[in-house]
Amino acid sequence: MTESLFPRLAEALALTEIDQKLACTAAVHADWLAGRLDHTDPAPVELSCGRPARPELVPFRAVPQRNPRTLEGRARLLHAITHIEFSAINLALDHAARFHGLPKAYYDDWIEVAAEEAEHFALLRDRLRSLGHDYGDFQAHAGLWEMAEKTAHDPLHRMALVPRLLEARGLDATPPIQRKLEEAGDEASARALDIILRDEIGHVGMGDRWFRHLCEERGIDAEQTYRALLAHYEAPWPQASMNRAARLAAGFTERELDDLLKGATAQAD
């Protein structure tokens, strides 16, 4: 006997208490792997993104700068990354819950990502607690979720502008952050980010794969469409300091990276 996948995803997405959300996400993942959930039964559900009362969410530019050479600065830096991982749990759940009628492999991917993001969150929260702080102690921003809301009407737009654009920026940002943590003597946090970078290459790769799949279904060129969507949404262009090796591993092509680099240079001029 199976039940519809979508109400279960909606339940996990809506939860506001952190430990309940982590447990519910793990339970959905386990039941999906065991074949107890049916993605062909799109039971109507209302989707609501649940998050705890803290951290306080403020505009991106209002989040204070973080100096990892101080203990508080390192805590603020880890808190920012922990918040991204919490947001990524909700994003993966929403990717799977919102868009019906896609191949089973699509749901395989995003349910797996939700479970991995929950593991990342727990790992970074432990590091944050080792510095005498916890998730919610500092302000954070909601940039990832804002883009999810803008692209809620079309999975092609969602795959392009959330995993393939905003989450791909994490591939670029992680090695410099690791170097700063190592210079500050926080080897444990730097090594935790090794795990996250490895997995995030795969997550961005899933976004790339489904974006290209949907472009092929619609008979449109993926890389031209990507640039057009950046312009349409006035989205932040990928920066010149790209982690080329990670982006290639995630599915970007050499030609596309060269074109994006030209675009980043033109924007800077």
N, C-alpha and C positions, 0 to 999 in steps of 0.2 A: 504494500500500500504506500503510495507516494502522496505528497502534498505539493502545492504550488511553491515554487522557489520564491516568487516575488513578494508575498507577504512576509516571509522570513527575512528577506533582505531589508524590507522597509522597517521591520521591527528593530533590527540591529542598527540601522541608520538613525532612527529616531531617538534611541537611548541617549540620555544626557549624563548618566553616571558612568564614570570611566571604566571601572572594573566590570560592570554589567555589559558595557559595549564590547569590551575585549572578550568576555566569556561568550556572549551571543555570537560574535563574529567567528570565534573558534567553533562553536556548535554548528553554525551554518556550513562552514567549511567541511566539518566532519560528516554532516548529513549529506552534503552534496557528493563527497567522495564515495559515500556508502550507497549512493543511488536512491536516497529517500526523498529527493526533491526533483520536481518536474518543471523544466523551463518551457515546455510546450503549452502549459496552462497559464496564460497571462491573466491571472486573477486581478481585477482592478484594485489598485492600492493608491493611497495618497502618500506622497513622499515628503518627509520633513527631516531636515538635518539637525540632529541632536548634538549639543556640545555642552560642557559644564559651564557654570556661571563664571568661572575664572579659567583662563586668563581674560582680562579685559581686552577687547578688540579695538584697535585704533587704526587710523590710516597708516599705510606703509611708511611714509616719511616721518610719522610721529613716533615710531619705535626708536628708542635711544640707541646710539652707536655702542658697539660692544668691544672693549679692549681685553683680549684674552690674556694679557700679561698680569691682570689682577684676578683674584679669586672670583669676585662678583662679575667681572667682565666675562670670564670663562663660563660662569653659570648662566649669564644672559645669552651667550652664544649657544650653549647647549640647549637652553630653553627654546630659543628660536627654531633650532633644528627639531627638537622634540615636538613642537607645535606643528611643524610641517608634516611630521610623521603621523600625528593624530589626525590632521586634516586629510592626509592621504588614505587613512582607513575609510573615512566618510566618502571620499572621492571614489574609491574602488567599489564600495557598496553601491553608490549611486550609479556609477557606470553600468553595473550589472542590473540594478533594479529598474532603472528608467527606460532602457531601450529593449523592447521585446522583438521577437521574431528573428533574432540573429542566430548564427550557428552555435551549437553546443560548445564548441571550442572557445567562443567569446566569453561565455559564462565560466568555463573552466579557468580561463586566464584571470578574470577580474576577481573571482572568489579566492583564487590562490593569492593574488596580490593583496587583497584585504587582510588575509591571514598573515602574510609576511609583514605588512605595514604595522599590524598590531604587535608583532614580535619586535620590530624596530622601535616602536614607541616604548615598549617595556624595557628594552635594552638601554635606550637613552634616558629614560626616566630614572633607572637605577644609577646611571652616571651622574645625573643631576642631583639625586639624593645624596650621593657620596660627597658632593660639594656643599651640602647643608641646605639645599633648596628642593622645591618640588614643582611639578607642572602646575601652572597657574600663578606662580609667584611674581611673574613679570608680564608686562603688556605684550601683545602679539598682534599680527594683522591677518586679514582674511582674504588676501589677494587670490589664492588658489580657488577658494570657494566662489568668489565673485565671478571668476571666469567660468566656473562650472554652471552657475546660474545663467550666464549669457549664452551658453551653448547647450542648454537643456532641451532644445527643440530638435537637435540633429546630432546623431552619433558621430558623423564624419567631422563636424566642427569640433565636437568634444574631444575626439582623439587627437586632432591636430593641435588644439590650443591648450589642452591640459597636460596629458602625458608628453606629447611631442614638443611642446613649447615650454611651458612653465616648469614641469618636472625635469625636463632635459637641462634646465639651467642648474639644477642640483649636480649634474654630472660635471659641469664646469666649475662650480663653486667648491666642491668637496676637497680636491687636492690642496688648494691654498689654505682652506680652513685647517686641514690636517697639519700642514706645515706650521701654522700659527700655534696649534695645540702642542705640537712636539717642541717648538721653541720655548713654550711656557712650562714644559716638563710634564704635560698631561698625556703621557703615552697611551694610557688606557682608553681615553676618549678618542684619540686618533685611531687606535686599532678598532674600536667599535665602528667608526666610520668606514673602515675597510669593508666590513660586512655589508653595511648599508649601500656603499657605492657599487659593490658587486651585484647586489640584488636590484638596485635601481637601474642599472644598465638593462637588465632583463625587463623591468617594468616599462621603461621608455620604449624598449624594443617591441613590447606588446602593443603599445599605442601606435608605433610606427606600422606594425604589421596590419592592424585593423584599419588604420587610416588608409593605407595603400589598398587593402581589400575593398573598402567602401568606394574609393576612387575608381578602382577597376570595374566594380559593379555598375557605376554610373557613367563609365566611359569618359572619364576626365583624367588629365595628367596630374599626378600626385604632387610633384614639386612645384609646378606652376600654381596649383590650387592652394598649396600651403602658403606661398608668398601672397596670393590674393587674399587669403583669410587674415593674414597678419595685417594687411592694409585695411581690410573691411572693419575689423574689430579695433583698429588702432592699438594693436597689441605690442608689447615690448619686443623689439627686434633682438634676436640672439646676439650676444656681445662678441667682440672680436677675440676675447681670450677664451676660446672654446676648447674643451677637452676633446681634441679631435679623435684620439684613439677610442675613448668611451662612446662618442657619438657614432663612429663607424661601427663599433660593436653592436650598437643599439639599432642599426639599420639605415642611418643616414648614408648618402653616397658621397664620394669625393667631390663630384661635380656640384652637388647641392651645398656642401660645406663651403666650397669656393664661392658660390653665388651668395650665400648668406654672409660670408666674410666681406665680400664687396659691398653688400648692402649695409653692413655694420659700419664699414669705413666711410661710405657715402653719408650716412646719418651723422657720423661724428664730425664731418667737414662743414 
